[in-house]
């Protein structure tokens, strides 16, 4: 049976069912997006300028057979984006002890690798992604649309393994190495020891980085340039977050006021100071 053709994403209207209103849950607020609800088997999110570009991307992932992302259903009568709900566990703002599992770390790397494999060929033609703030001419980009925010809070876990990704608000063109480095930055994590989450101080970031790199499949060249690449990416992140805090306010301003800039600068200094050790851990 041939499935019916989809309406363009901007024409999809989601009609709530009568039973959904009795099953509503306020989901944890992200760093930037608030007011996200689970209603029955759906998630309702505030509509964003990039929502239709993300919806086209989610359609592509569905057609490619990738089961680890939500499906875009349309907009509800209140104008909110409606997506399917992915059941499972996500880490809290302060990641729980179970997030430290190396088996989970391996599964995250493999899930991101699968995402990149099925994303190849997607071209956001009908609804281009909005340009990122402060574009830099020498920033690496090969056109591969990536998630770019694979934090512990945005990974759905079942039976101790990563099975899905949520919150595609920051998705856009980049490179697989950029997205996978960004993922490792959050999951290893790569940060100054003084900024470790409580209970994470004793973990070995060099071992965990090697575990992630092997699971994702970084090349020898990628492993050797990681410290320099990471320090440069962190510098760009600092300037972009500062720009967003000053011009967009909201969650960006709150994170900046809570010291995000200082943490980013300390991460960059840590990457630079430990460059040789990171390369040895990745290549020996």
C-alpha positions in Angstrom: 0.0 0.0 0.0 1.5 3.4 -1.0 1.3 5.9 1.8 -0.7 9.1 1.2 1.5 12.1 0.3 2.3 14.5 3.1 1.0 18.0 3.2 3.9 20.6 3.3 4.8 21.2 6.9 3.4 24.7 7.0 0.0 23.3 6.0 -0.3 20.6 8.6 -2.9 21.3 11.3 -3.1 19.0 14.2 -6.6 18.3 15.6 -6.4 17.2 19.2 -8.4 14.1 20.3 -11.0 14.4 23.0 -9.0 12.2 25.5 -5.7 14.0 25.3 -6.8 16.9 27.6 -6.9 14.5 30.6 -3.3 13.4 30.2 -1.1 16.5 30.3 2.4 16.8 31.8 4.7 19.8 31.9 8.1 18.7 30.7 11.3 20.0 32.1 12.2 23.4 30.6 15.3 23.5 28.4 18.0 26.1 28.7 16.1 28.3 26.2 12.7 26.8 25.4 10.0 26.8 28.1 6.4 25.8 28.1 6.9 22.3 26.6 4.1 19.9 27.4 3.4 16.2 26.9 -0.3 15.8 25.9 -1.1 12.2 25.5 1.3 10.7 23.0 2.4 14.1 21.7 4.7 17.0 22.7 3.6 20.6 22.3 6.3 23.2 21.8 6.3 26.9 21.1 6.6 27.6 17.4 10.1 28.9 16.5 11.5 30.6 13.4 13.3 27.4 12.5 10.4 25.1 13.2 9.5 24.3 9.6 13.2 23.7 8.7 13.3 21.3 11.6 10.0 19.7 10.5 11.4 19.0 7.0 14.5 17.5 8.6 12.3 15.2 10.8 10.3 14.1 7.7 13.6 13.2 6.0 14.7 11.1 9.1 11.4 9.4 9.1 11.6 8.5 5.4 15.2 7.2 6.0 14.0 4.8 8.6 15.6 6.6 11.6 13.5 5.7 14.6 15.4 7.9 17.1 13.7 11.2 16.4 10.2 12.6 16.9 7.8 13.0 14.0 6.3 16.4 13.2 2.5 16.3 13.2 1.6 19.9 12.6 0.5 22.9 14.6 -2.3 22.8 17.1 -5.1 25.4 17.4 -2.9 27.4 19.8 -0.2 27.6 17.2 2.2 25.3 19.0 4.3 22.7 17.1 3.1 19.1 17.8 5.5 16.2 17.7 5.3 12.6 18.7 6.5 11.8 22.2 9.5 9.5 22.6 9.1 7.5 25.8 12.1 6.8 28.0 14.4 8.6 30.5 16.3 11.8 30.0 18.8 13.2 32.4 17.9 16.0 34.7 19.6 19.4 34.8 22.1 17.9 37.2 22.7 14.5 35.5 22.0 11.4 37.6 24.6 8.8 38.4 23.3 6.4 35.8 24.3 8.9 33.0 28.0 8.0 33.8 27.6 4.5 32.3 30.2 3.7 29.6 27.7 1.5 27.9 25.4 4.5 27.6 28.3 6.6 26.4 29.0 4.1 23.6 25.3 4.0 22.6 25.2 7.8 22.4 28.2 7.9 20.1 26.6 5.2 17.9 23.2 6.9 17.8 24.8 10.2 16.7 26.8 8.3 14.0 23.6 6.7 12.7 21.9 10.1 12.7 24.7 11.5 10.5 24.6 8.6 8.1 20.9 9.0 7.4 21.1 12.8 7.3 23.5 12.7 4.3 21.7 14.0 1.2 19.2 16.1 3.1 19.0 19.6 1.6 16.8 22.2 3.5 15.4 23.7 0.3 11.8 24.7 1.1 12.6 26.1 4.5 16.3 26.9 5.0 17.6 27.0 8.5 18.1 30.5 9.8 21.7 31.7 9.7 23.6 31.2 12.9 24.6 34.3 14.8 28.1 35.7 14.1 28.9 33.5 11.1 32.7 32.9 10.7 34.1 32.4 7.2 36.6 29.7 8.3 34.2 27.7 10.4 34.0 24.2 9.1 30.8 23.2 7.3 30.1 20.6 4.7 26.3 21.0 4.6 25.5 18.0 6.7 22.5 18.9 8.8 23.1 17.8 12.4 21.5 18.0 15.8 24.2 20.2 17.5 22.8 19.9 21.0 23.1 16.3 22.1 23.3 16.9 25.8 22.3 14.3 28.4 19.0 16.1 28.8 18.2 15.7 25.0 18.9 11.9 24.8 16.1 9.4 25.4 17.4 6.3 27.2 15.7 2.9 27.6 17.2 0.0 29.5 20.5 1.9 29.9 21.0 2.7 26.2 20.4 5.7 24.0 17.5 5.2 21.7 16.4 8.7 20.7 17.1 12.4 20.4 14.8 15.3 21.2 14.9 19.1 21.1 16.2 19.8 17.5 15.9 23.6 18.1 19.6 24.1 17.3 19.8 21.8 14.4 21.5 23.0 11.2 24.3 22.5 8.7 27.7 21.7 10.2 30.0 18.6 9.9 29.8 15.2 11.5 33.0 15.9 13.4 31.6 19.2 14.8 28.4 17.5 16.0 30.2 14.5 17.5 32.8 16.7 19.2 30.0 18.8 20.7 28.3 15.6 21.9 31.6 14.4 23.5 32.0 17.8 25.1 28.7 17.2 27.0 28.9 13.5 27.6 32.6 12.9 28.5 32.4 15.7 29.6 35.2 17.9 28.3 35.4 20.8 30.8 37.6 22.2 33.5 37.6 19.9 36.6 36.4 22.7 38.8 33.2 22.8 36.7 32.4 19.1 37.0 28.9 18.0 38.1 28.7 16.7 41.7 29.7 13.1 41.7 31.5 13.3 38.3 34.9 14.5 39.7 36.5 11.0 39.8 35.7 10.1 36.2 38.6 9.9 33.8 37.7 12.2 30.9 40.7 10.9 28.8 39.4 7.3 29.0 35.8 8.3 28.3 36.9 10.4 25.3 38.7 7.4 23.8 35.6 5.2 24.4 33.4 7.8 22.6 35.9 8.3 19.8 36.2 4.5 19.1 32.4 4.1 19.3 31.7 7.0 16.9 34.6 6.1 14.6 36.8 9.3 14.5 39.6 9.1 12.0 43.3 9.4 13.0 43.3 12.9 11.5 40.2 13.9 13.5 41.7 12.5 16.7 45.0 14.5 16.3 43.3 17.8 15.6 40.7 17.6 18.3 42.4 19.9 20.9 42.9 22.7 18.4 39.5 22.2 16.8 37.8 22.0 20.2 39.5 25.2 21.5 38.5 27.1 18.3 34.9 25.7 18.5 34.7 26.7 22.2 35.9 30.3 21.3 33.1 30.5 18.7 30.6 29.2 21.3 31.6 31.9 23.7 31.0 34.7 21.2 27.8 33.3 20.0 26.4 32.8 23.5 27.4 36.3 24.4 25.7 37.6 21.3 22.5 35.7 22.0 22.5 36.8 25.6 22.7 40.4 24.6 20.3 40.3 21.7 17.8 37.6 22.5 17.6 37.7 26.2 15.5 35.0 27.9 17.2 31.7 28.6 20.4 32.9 26.9 20.7 35.9 29.2 19.9 33.8 32.2 22.7 31.2 31.3 25.1 34.1 30.7 24.3 35.7 34.0 24.8 32.3 35.8 28.4 32.1 34.5 28.2 30.3 31.2 30.8 32.5 29.7 33.3 31.7 32.4 32.7 28.0 32.1 33.3 28.2 28.3 36.5 30.1 28.8 37.8 27.6 31.4 36.9 24.7 29.0 38.9 26.3 26.2 41.9 26.8 28.5 41.6 23.2 29.7 41.6 21.8 26.1 44.6 23.9 25.2 46.5 22.9 28.3 45.8 19.2 27.9 46.2 19.0 24.1 49.1 16.5 24.1 47.4 14.3 26.7 44.2 14.3 24.8 46.0 13.2 21.6 47.8 10.5 23.4 44.6 9.2 24.9 42.9 9.1 21.4 45.8 7.6 19.5 48.0 5.3 21.7 
